[in-house]
Amino acid sequence: MKKRILIIGACGQIGTELTMYLRDKFGNHKVIASDIREGDDELMESGPFEILDAMDYNAIEEIVIRHEISDVYLMAAMLSATAEKFPMKGWNLNMDSLFHVLNLAKEKKIKKIFWPSSIAVFGPSTPKQNTPQHTIMEPSTVYGISKQTGERWCEYYFNRYGVDVRSIRYPGLISYKTLPGGGTTDYAIDIYHKAIKHKKYTCFLNAETTLPMMFMDDAIKATVNIMEADSEKIKIRSAYNLAAMSFNPEEMTASIQKHIPKFKINYEPDFRQKIADSWPQSIDDTHARKDWGWESKIALDEMTEIMLRNLIEKY
């Protein structure tokens, strides 16, 4: 079977950049982007696009068959902060969309699935430092509960039906190309925009809230690398821990002030503080490094330099 890729949720924070990366790697017409709404001009003009509701099984099946899809990247999801406002909507979107692609793979209509998990699978009782791959998982958010449940179903479909599904637990992801998407770690994107535009930022987390983070380029490479790895190298079929850097808003502010000395931050924690407090501060990703060669490249100060340079051009 020839490789043809469908990205569901291609216009989201990760999906946009993943689409362009995969089109560069495999050719524009081998990568079908899809979402419930159209994306930006670059995405729309660079290759095939389909309007698709991730909760519509028949519509997904029709596109899979018509385009002879081999690999699906399911990026559609309702993120942590948004899902807390709409719990049942978040649960239904996050779970139904996953079952649709798992069942298509079970019926041998898809060869391989990527489904993203998250550090939200961990909860207040999880060890905070160097959170191990296998540990206590008692998530306290709708998003976390849906991701933990999804991990169990992915593993089940692999063990029971041989479905080749692969997953990583994303930390907070940071990019200059797309705006924040409703996650608790999104302050780490917004802060750069506000630093350039206003020289000040009001943070919805407190100064000491340390969280695992990653620059989007690293996350995209990890996503494609796990999908391209030989099947026997993927030893974990729930989801792999993935890590790059950990920092808090104070450390991020100091990094920005190296470029914008007048930048000021103040703190007004809201409901997202409780979500952040339930998550780990650092992640042990030894299994991903050992099994399929994962390696992060970009640390905080380099990321700050890239973010500010590109956003200054944008503004």
N, C-alpha and C positions, 0 to 999 in steps of 0.2 A: 504493500500500500504506500503510495506516495504521500509525503508530508504536506498536509494542508491544515492550516490553523484557524480556529475560531476563537476570538476573544469576546467574551460576554461581559459587558460593563466596560467597554473600551474608552468611554469618555470620562471616566473617573480619574482620581488622583494618580493611581498606579497605572491604570489601563491605557491612558493616553501615551505615556512614555514607553510602556511595554510594547504597544502596537508599533510605534516608530522603530524601536530597537529590533523587533522581530522582522519587520519589513526590510530593514537594512540588511539583516542577516540572511533571510531566506528568499527575499524577492517580494515586491509589493503585492502581487496578485495571488500569492500563496497564503496571505494573511487577511482573513475576513474580520473586519472590526464590526461590533454590533453594540447597540445600547438602546435604551428607551427614548433617547433624544439624540439629535445630531451633535457632533463634536466640533472642535475648532477647525479652521480652514485647512491647516496643514494635515490633520488627520483625515479629513473628508476628501481632500484632493490627492492623497498619496496612494490610495488603493480602495478596494471594494468595501462598502459599508451597508449594513442592514439595520433597519429599525427592528428591535427585538425586546420583548418583555421577558425577563429572566424567569418569571413565574408561569410562563405559558409553555407547557411541555410540547404541545403539538407544533408550535411555531419554532422551537429549538430543533426538534426532530426534522422538520421540513428543511431548515437551513443546513443542518448536518448532512442530510441526504443529497440535497441539490448541489452543494459545494464539495461533496465527497471529503468531508472533514475527517482528519485523523486525530488531531490534538485539540483539546479544548482548555483554554485558560478561563476559569470562572472568577471574574474579578468583581462582579456585582455584589454589593453588600450594603447594609445600613450600619454605619459606624457607631462607636460607643456612646458619644454624647447625644447623638440624634436618636438612637434606639432607646435611650432612657426616657425620652419624651413620648415615643410611640412604641411601647413594648411589643404589642402583638404584631404590628406592621414589621418591626425589625426581625422578630422571630420568624414570621412567615416568609419574608423575602430571603433571609439567610439560610433557612432550612429547605424550603421548597425548591429553590434554584439548585441546591446541591443534589437533592434526590433526583431531579430531572436528568442531570448529566451522569450521575452514578448509574441510573437505570438504563440510559442510552448505551453506556459502556458495558453494562451487564448483558445487554442484548447484542453486543459486538458491533454496534453502529459507530462507536468511538474507540480509538485504540488507547489513548492516554489522556489523563486529566491532571491539570494543576488547579488546586484549590487553596487559597491562602488562609492560614490560621493566624493567631495573634498572641502577644503576651497577655492579652485580656483573659486567656484561659486560666491564668493563675489568679489567686485570691489573697485575702488578708492573712490566711494561715500558711501560705507558701513561703519558704525561706527567701528572704529579700535579696541577699547577696549571692552572686554566682548561682542563680537558680538552676538546679540540675535539670537534665532532660526528663528524667522520671521522678516526679515529686508529688506532693499534695496539690490537688487542683480543685479549689472550691470557689469558683468565680462568683462575684457578687453583682455583675451587670448582665443585662439581657444579651448584649453583644458577646460577652465572655461565655455565657451559658450556651449560646448558639454555636460558638466556635468549639467549645469543648465537646458538645454533642456531635458536631460535624466531624471532629477528629475520630471519635469512636465509630461513627458510621463509615468513614473512609477505611479505617482498619478492618472493619467487619466485611465490607464489600471486597477488599483485597483478599482476605482469608477465605471467605465463603464462595466468592464468584471469580476470583483471579483478576479483579479490575485493577488496572495499573494507574493508581491515583497517587499523587505526590504533593507534599505540603510542607510549608515552613511557617513558623510563628514569627510574623513580622514584629519588630519593635516599632517605635514611632518613626515615621518616614518623612524626610524633608526634601523639598524640591522647589526650584524657582519657576518651574514651567507651569504648574497648576496651582490654583488657590486651595486653601484648606478645605477638607471635605466633611467636617463634622466629627472629628476625633478629639480625644482628650489631649493628645500630644501636639495638636495643631498650633499651640502657642509658638512652637519652635519654627514654624513657617511664618506666621503672622508677624512675629517680632522683627523680622528682617524688613518686611514691607513698611512697617511703622517707623523703624529706625531711619529709613531713607526719606520717607514722606514727612514725618513729624518730629524726628529726633527724640521721640518718647513713646513709651508703651505701657499700657496697663495690663498686667498679667493675671489670668484667672486661676493660676496656681501660686503657692507661696514660694519664697526665694530658695528654700532648701529641697524642693521636690525633685529628687534625682530619678531619672527614668532612662531606660535603654533607648537609644536612638540610632538612626542610620541614614546616610545620604542616599537619595533615590538611585543613583547610578549603581551603588553596591547592591541594593535590593533587586534591581532589574537583572543584574548579572547573576545573582544567586537564583532567581526565579528561573531563568533560562538554563543555567548550569544544572540545576536539579532535574529539569525536564529532559535535558540532553544526555544525562549520565546513563550508563548501562543499568538495566533493570536490577541486576544482582547487587549493585552497589547501594541500592536504596534499601537499607535494613529496617528503617522505621516507616511504617505506613499510616501512622496517625499524623504527626507533624514534627519537623525538626526545629529545635531551638536555633536561633540565629542571632549573632551579636556583632556590634561594631564599636560603639562608644556609649558611655553613660555620662550625663551632665545634668545640672539643675539650671533654673533661669538666671541665677546669679553668675554662674560660670559662663553662660551664654552671653550675658550682658558684657562681661569683661572681654570676651572674645570680640564682640562688636565694637567696643570702645577703642580697641587697637586701631580701628579704621575710622570710626565716628566718635571722637573723644567727648562730644557734647551729648551723646545719647544718654537718656535717663529712663529708669524703669520704676514703676510703683506696683503695688500688689493689692488686688481685690479678689481673693479666692471665692469661687462660686461652687455650684454642685459638682463640678468636675474635679475639685480637690479630693473629694471622697473616692472617686473612681481611681485617680492617680495613686492615692495612698494604699489602694488595695493591690497595686501591681508591683512587680520586682523592681529593684534598682540596678541590678546587673545580671547578665545571663551567661551561663556556661554552654558554649556551642561546640564542645569537643566532638560530639558525634557527627555533626555536619562536616567539620574539618577532616575528620578521619575517614568517613564513609565516601564522600564525593568531592573532597578537595576544596571545600568552602574557605575563602579567605577575604576578610574585609580590607579595603584599601584607604578609605578617607576618614580622617579624624576631625575634631571640632574646628581647629583654626583654619585648616585647609578648606573645610566646608563653608565657613563664614566668608572666606575670601571669594570662593566661587559664587556663593549666594549673592553677596553684595555687588560683585562685578556685573553679574547678569541682570540683577534687578535694577541697578542704576541705568543700564542700557535700556531696559524696558520702560522706565519712567522718564 
